C-alpha cells in the first residue's frame, strides 16, 4: 500500500497493489507538464486508486491521450486512471511512502532537453547554495 498527497495537503490518496513499471519519460509533453527534464511515473494494471480527502480538488487534463491529474489549489501532479480505468498512473514524487523499486528506464530520450546531459557532473548541494556577496 502506498499513500501520497499534493503539496498543499488538500488531496490525499492511497494506492493498493504493486507497480509493474517505473519510467522516466522525456517526451515533450511530459517535460512541459512537469517543468522538468522528465516525468517519473509508476504504472500498475492491478492496483486500485482511492481518494482519501480532496477528490473535489482533483482535475484531469487530457491532451489527445496525454493525461495529467493535478490539484486545483497547488498544481501538484496527482495519480490518474488511463485506458478506461485499466491502468493506474502515479507520479512518483506525489507519494509520501517509499518506492521500493528503481526506474525501469528512460523513455522517449530522442526528445530529451538539450541541457539534460552529464548531470552527474553538476555540482551537488545539500540545500540552497549561499549567494555570492561580492
N, C-alpha and C positions, 0 to 999 in steps of 0.2 A: 504494500500500500504506500502511495506517495501523497503528500499534501503540498499545496502551493497557494500562492496569493499574488495579488498585484502590489505595486509599490505603495499605494495609499492604504491598503489593508481592507478596503470595502468588499473586495471579491476574494473569497476563499474557496478552494476546490479540493477534491480528492480524486485520485486515480487508483482504482483497484485492479491489479493484474500486472503482468510483466510487459516490458517493452521489447519488441523484436529487433528494432533498428534504431540507430542513433547516427544522424548525418549532419554534417556541416555543409550547408548549401550556399554556394557563391553566385547563384543566378542573380540577374539584375533586379528582379522583383524582391527577392529575399534581402538583398543589400539595401534596397530602398525602404522596405518596411521595418528593418531593424536599425537603419542608420549606421551600419557597421560593415565589417568585411564579409560577414556571413551570418546566416541564421544557424542556430543549434537546436535541432528538433528531434524529439523522441517519437517513435511510431509504434502503435500496437493495434492489431486486429482482434485482440481478445480482451483487452482491458475495458473497464467502464469508467466514465467520467461523471462525477456528481458535483453540483454546485452546493457548497455548504452555506455560504452567505453571498449576497450581492449579485445574484444572477441577473437582476433587472439592470445592472450597470454594465453588462457584457454586450458588446456589439460585434457583429460579424461583417467583415468587408470581403466581398468576393469579386475579384477581377479576372474574369474568364477562367475560373478554376483555381486561381491563386487565392487561397483563403487565409485571412488573418482575423483572429478574435482579439479584442482589446477592451480594457476598462475605459469607460467614457469619462471617468473622473481624473485618472492619472496617465492614461495612454499605454499602460503596461500591456505587453503581449500576453495572451492567455490561450489555454487549450481550445481546440475545436474538433468537431466531428467532420469527417470528409467521406467521400464515396458512399453517400446515402446512409451515413452513420456507421459504416463498417470499419472505419479507421479513426482511431483517436490520435491526434497530433498535439504534442505538448512541447512548448518552448522550454528547453532545459533550464534556462535562467529563471523561469517562473516558479520552479519547485523550491520548497523550503526544506525538503528532505534530501538526503544524499542520493546521488545517482551511482549505482554500483557498477555501471558499465562504462567503457570508454567509447568514444565515437568510432563507428564502423568505417568512416571515410569522409573525404571531402568530395562533394559532387558539384557539377557544373563549373569546374575550375577554369574552363575556357572563357568564362565570363567574369573571372575574379578581378578585383580592383587593381589598378596598376601599382599602387603602393603596398599591396599585400604580398611582399616578397621578403624573405630572410628576416622575419620579425623576431626570430630568436636572437638576432644580433642587436636589437634595440635595447637601450638602457632600461633597466628594471628598477622601480622604486616601490618601497613598501607602502607608501602613502603619497599624497600630493607633494611634488617636489617644491622646495622653497624657492621663491622668486629671487632672481639675481638683482640685488640692490646696489647698482653702480652709480 
